[in-house]
Amino acid sequence: MLDKKYIYIVEGNTDEDKLKKLGAKYIVKTGGKFIRPDILSFLNELKKRRELVLVTDPDGPGKQIAENIEKRIGKCLVLRADKKKAIYHGKVGIAEMKLDDIHSLLKDYLSRDEKIEENFISQEDFIELNLTGPDGKRKRMALIQKYHMPFTSAKNVLDALNMLCLTKEDIRKELEE
């Protein structure tokens, strides 16, 4: 799996936004402490193909999220933020950290990701496979069910297919079955 980019697992939207600003390509949000079953199923699919990096808040709920994920899908890489650097206006979390501090936490992972070129399925492939347009939603739903994707929009499904390392041929075969 060393030839593939990491999947970063965060708690919420602001965490995701900050990691994206730093160059993280593949991010999955847990939505907080009570992780939906479809997200856990999707993480399980991802774990078969890539290394997962848990970047949860350095507080009780964040630790519970990391433990819950590892209990359900197995060992992951876990990054622990310095709690002192994650406190702002009485709130604790990755979202409260300065970008420089988050970068320091992730720098080895992000620099490795930068060196890896990936392009499993392009926007053009997605269109050619008729995953957009009038019939696209039905086809996307088949893939969503097969791979336990927690979203249905065309853009998010395209990202998920790339997270899953699926090629145009893989998808074509799935759609023919």
Sine and cosine of phi, psi and omega as CSV:
sin_phi,cos_phi,sin_psi,cos_psi,sin_omega,cos_omega
0.00,0.00,-0.03,1.00,-0.02,-1.00
-0.93,0.36,-0.18,0.98,0.00,-1.00
-0.99,-0.11,0.18,0.98,-0.02,-1.00
-0.81,-0.58,0.51,-0.86,0.03,-1.00
-0.91,0.41,0.39,-0.92,0.04,-1.00
-0.97,0.23,0.38,-0.92,0.22,-0.98
-0.96,-0.28,0.83,-0.56,0.01,-1.00
-0.99,-0.15,0.75,-0.66,0.00,-1.00
-0.94,-0.35,0.85,-0.52,-0.02,-1.00
-0.81,-0.59,0.11,-0.99,-0.04,-1.00
-1.00,0.07,-0.68,0.74,-0.14,-0.99
-0.57,-0.82,-0.11,-0.99,-0.08,-1.00
-0.88,0.48,-0.70,0.71,-0.03,-1.00
-0.92,0.40,-0.63,0.78,0.07,-1.00
-0.86,0.51,-0.74,0.68,0.01,-1.00
-0.86,0.51,-0.72,0.70,-0.01,-1.00
-0.86,0.51,-0.68,0.73,-0.02,-1.00
-0.91,0.40,-0.67,0.74,0.02,-1.00
-0.91,0.41,-0.61,0.79,0.05,-1.00
-0.89,0.45,-0.64,0.77,0.04,-1.00
-0.87,0.50,-0.49,0.87,-0.01,-1.00
-1.00,0.04,-0.08,1.00,0.07,-1.00
0.96,-0.28,0.04,1.00,0.06,-1.00
-0.92,0.40,0.77,-0.63,-0.07,-1.00
-1.00,0.02,-0.74,0.67,-0.11,-0.99
-0.93,-0.36,0.90,-0.43,-0.06,-1.00
-0.72,-0.70,0.69,-0.73,0.08,-1.00
-0.84,-0.54,0.74,-0.67,0.02,-1.00
-0.99,-0.11,0.67,-0.74,0.05,-1.00
-0.99,0.14,-0.42,0.91,-0.07,-1.00
0.99,0.14,0.21,0.98,0.01,-1.00
0.94,-0.35,-0.30,-0.95,-0.13,-0.99
-0.92,0.40,-0.59,0.81,-0.04,-1.00
-0.99,-0.11,1.00,0.02,-0.10,-0.99
-0.98,0.22,0.80,-0.60,0.00,-1.00
-0.88,0.47,0.55,-0.83,0.02,-1.00
-0.85,0.53,-0.58,0.81,-0.01,-1.00
-0.92,0.39,-0.53,0.85,0.05,-1.00
-0.94,0.34,-0.67,0.74,0.05,-1.00
-0.89,0.46,-0.64,0.77,0.05,-1.00
-0.90,0.44,-0.66,0.75,0.03,-1.00
-0.91,0.42,-0.68,0.74,0.05,-1.00
-0.87,0.49,-0.60,0.80,0.04,-1.00
-0.89,0.46,-0.66,0.75,0.07,-1.00
-0.89,0.46,-0.68,0.73,-0.01,-1.00
-0.91,0.42,-0.63,0.78,-0.04,-1.00
-0.87,0.50,-0.45,0.89,0.03,-1.00
-0.94,0.33,-0.32,0.95,-0.16,-0.99
-0.87,-0.50,-0.38,0.93,-0.09,-1.00
-0.57,-0.82,0.24,-0.97,0.13,-0.99
-1.00,0.08,0.69,-0.72,0.01,-1.00
-0.97,-0.22,0.70,-0.71,0.00,-1.00
-0.90,-0.43,0.90,-0.43,0.01,-1.00
-1.00,0.07,0.85,-0.52,0.02,-1.00
-0.82,-0.57,0.95,0.31,-0.05,-1.00
-0.99,-0.17,0.25,-0.97,-0.04,-1.00
-0.88,0.47,0.56,-0.83,0.00,-1.00
-0.99,0.11,0.81,0.59,0.04,-1.00
-0.71,-0.71,-0.02,-1.00,-0.03,-1.00
-0.83,0.55,-0.81,0.59,0.01,-1.00
-0.86,0.50,-0.62,0.78,0.03,-1.00
-0.88,0.47,-0.66,0.75,0.04,-1.00
-0.92,0.40,-0.63,0.78,0.04,-1.00
-0.89,0.45,-0.65,0.76,0.02,-1.00
-0.87,0.49,-0.75,0.66,0.00,-1.00
-0.87,0.49,-0.71,0.71,0.01,-1.00
-0.89,0.45,-0.68,0.73,-0.01,-1.00
-0.88,0.47,-0.71,0.71,0.00,-1.00
-0.89,0.45,-0.73,0.68,-0.02,-1.00
-0.91,0.41,-0.56,0.83,0.04,-1.00
-0.91,0.42,-0.61,0.79,-0.08,-1.00
-1.00,0.08,-0.55,0.84,-0.09,-1.00
-0.83,-0.56,-0.08,1.00,0.03,-1.00
0.96,-0.27,0.04,-1.00,-0.06,-1.00
-0.84,0.54,0.67,-0.75,0.08,-1.00
-0.77,-0.64,0.20,-0.98,0.17,-0.99
-0.98,0.19,0.75,-0.67,-0.07,-1.00
-0.86,-0.51,0.83,-0.56,0.07,-1.00
-0.96,-0.28,0.80,-0.60,-0.01,-1.00
-0.96,-0.29,0.90,-0.44,0.05,-1.00
-0.97,0.25,0.52,-0.85,0.10,-1.00
-0.93,0.36,0.89,-0.47,-0.08,-1.00
-0.85,0.53,-0.58,0.81,-0.01,-1.00
-0.88,0.47,-0.55,0.84,0.00,-1.00
-1.00,0.09,-0.10,0.99,-0.07,-1.00
-0.94,-0.33,0.28,0.96,0.01,-1.00
-0.93,-0.36,0.78,-0.62,0.05,-1.00
-0.50,-0.87,0.82,-0.58,-0.03,-1.00
0.79,0.61,0.66,0.75,0.06,-1.00
0.98,0.19,-0.02,1.00,0.03,-1.00
-0.98,-0.22,0.53,-0.85,0.00,-1.00
-0.88,-0.48,0.78,-0.63,0.08,-1.00
0.21,-0.98,0.20,-0.98,0.08,-1.00
-0.87,0.50,-0.62,0.78,-0.01,-1.00
-0.88,0.47,-0.43,0.90,-0.02,-1.00
-1.00,0.05,-0.15,0.99,-0.05,-1.00
-0.98,0.19,0.45,-0.89,0.13,-0.99
-0.96,0.29,0.54,-0.84,0.00,-1.00
-0.83,0.56,-0.62,0.78,0.01,-1.00
-0.87,0.49,-0.63,0.77,0.00,-1.00
-0.94,0.34,-0.61,0.79,0.06,-1.00
-0.92,0.40,-0.66,0.75,0.02,-1.00
-0.86,0.50,-0.68,0.74,0.03,-1.00
-0.87,0.50,-0.63,0.78,0.00,-1.00
-0.92,0.40,-0.62,0.79,-0.13,-0.99
-0.97,-0.22,-0.06,1.00,-0.23,-0.97
-0.81,0.59,-0.67,0.74,-0.01,-1.00
-0.91,0.42,-0.62,0.79,0.00,-1.00
-0.95,0.32,-0.71,0.70,-0.01,-1.00
-0.91,0.40,-0.62,0.78,0.00,-1.00
-0.93,0.37,-0.56,0.83,0.09,-1.00
-0.91,0.41,-0.70,0.71,0.02,-1.00
-0.85,0.52,-0.63,0.77,-0.03,-1.00
-0.86,0.50,-0.50,0.86,-0.06,-1.00
-0.99,0.13,-0.17,0.99,-0.09,-1.00
-0.98,-0.20,0.84,-0.54,0.06,-1.00
-1.00,-0.07,0.80,-0.60,0.04,-1.00
-0.70,-0.71,0.62,-0.78,0.15,-0.99
-0.32,-0.95,0.98,0.18,-0.04,-1.00
-0.96,0.28,-0.74,0.67,0.02,-1.00
-0.62,-0.78,0.75,-0.66,-0.03,-1.00
-0.99,-0.11,0.16,-0.99,0.09,-1.00
-0.86,0.51,-0.63,0.77,0.01,-1.00
-0.90,0.43,-0.68,0.74,0.05,-1.00
-0.87,0.49,-0.68,0.73,-0.02,-1.00
-0.86,0.52,-0.70,0.71,0.02,-1.00
-0.93,0.37,-0.69,0.72,-0.01,-1.00
-0.88,0.48,-0.54,0.84,0.03,-1.00
-0.99,0.16,0.08,1.00,0.01,-1.00
0.85,0.52,0.66,0.75,0.04,-1.00
-1.00,-0.04,0.11,0.99,0.12,-0.99
-0.83,-0.55,0.05,-1.00,0.05,-1.00
0.98,0.17,-0.19,-0.98,-0.13,-0.99
-0.85,0.53,-0.65,0.76,-0.04,-1.00
-1.00,-0.06,-0.12,0.99,-0.10,-1.00
-0.88,0.47,-0.65,0.76,-0.06,-1.00
-0.89,0.46,-0.67,0.75,0.01,-1.00
-0.87,0.49,-0.70,0.72,0.00,-1.00
-0.92,0.38,-0.65,0.76,0.04,-1.00
-0.88,0.48,-0.65,0.76,-0.01,-1.00
-0.88,0.48,-0.59,0.81,0.05,-1.00
-0.89,0.45,-0.68,0.74,0.03,-1.00
-0.94,0.35,-0.63,0.78,0.02,-1.00
-0.86,0.51,-0.71,0.71,0.01,-1.00
-0.92,0.39,-0.68,0.73,-0.03,-1.00
-0.87,0.49,-0.69,0.72,-0.11,-0.99
-0.96,-0.28,0.18,0.98,0.09,-1.00
0.85,0.53,0.63,0.77,0.00,-1.00
-0.95,0.30,0.70,-0.71,-0.03,-1.00
-1.00,0.04,0.32,0.95,-0.02,-1.00
-0.52,-0.86,0.29,-0.96,-0.10,-0.99
-0.82,-0.57,-0.25,0.97,-0.04,-1.00
-0.91,0.42,0.51,-0.86,-0.05,-1.00
-0.83,0.56,-0.72,0.70,-0.04,-1.00
-0.89,0.46,-0.70,0.71,-0.01,-1.00
-0.93,0.37,-0.57,0.82,0.04,-1.00
-0.92,0.38,-0.66,0.75,0.06,-1.00
-0.86,0.52,-0.72,0.69,0.05,-1.00
-0.87,0.50,-0.69,0.73,-0.02,-1.00
-0.90,0.44,-0.64,0.77,0.03,-1.00
-0.88,0.47,-0.62,0.78,0.06,-1.00
-0.94,0.34,-0.62,0.78,0.07,-1.00
-0.86,0.51,-0.59,0.80,-0.03,-1.00
-0.99,0.14,-0.01,1.00,0.03,-1.00
0.89,0.46,0.53,0.85,-0.01,-1.00
-1.00,0.03,0.67,-0.75,0.02,-1.00
-1.00,-0.10,0.15,-0.99,0.05,-1.00
-0.84,0.54,-0.67,0.74,0.01,-1.00
-0.92,0.39,-0.64,0.77,0.06,-1.00
-0.84,0.54,-0.72,0.70,-0.06,-1.00
-0.94,0.35,-0.66,0.75,0.04,-1.00
-0.84,0.54,-0.71,0.70,0.02,-1.00
-0.88,0.47,-0.69,0.73,0.02,-1.00
-0.87,0.48,-0.67,0.74,-0.05,-1.00
-0.95,0.31,-0.43,0.90,0.02,-1.00
-0.98,0.21,-0.42,0.91,-0.05,-1.00
-0.96,0.29,0.00,0.00,0.00,0.00
